[in-house]
Amino acid sequence: MILTPRKPDRRHFKSPIREARRREREHYYAAVSILVVKIILLVFLCILLFVSIQLFTGMFPEGTFLKRYGVPFLIGGFILVLMRFILKNIKELRDTSKKQHE
């Protein structure tokens, strides 16, 4: 009696190494998409800063300095904080990319 070898059923077999790489790759793609969203938000904030400077300086020509430039300074602060987060994310993505290629 001769037994024929069966092909292994690999549908249920999941390699931990392959799963870990897939998770790292998915995390990397998610981080890149979040970075793109942050850059789009930065562009909209820059447009808002430009419009608010024009609007508030023309709207309150005799007003106090705080009344004319309070909102634009606040938006500028948000832009600076967002730029810091973007630079931090770019550095993390660069490190992650180097780590994946090693």
Secondary structure by P-SEA (a helix, b strand, c coil): cccccccccccccccaaaaaaaaaaaaaaaaaaaaaaaaaaaaaaaaaaaaaaaaaaaaccccccccccaaaaaaaaaaaaaaaaaaaaaaaaaaaaaaaac
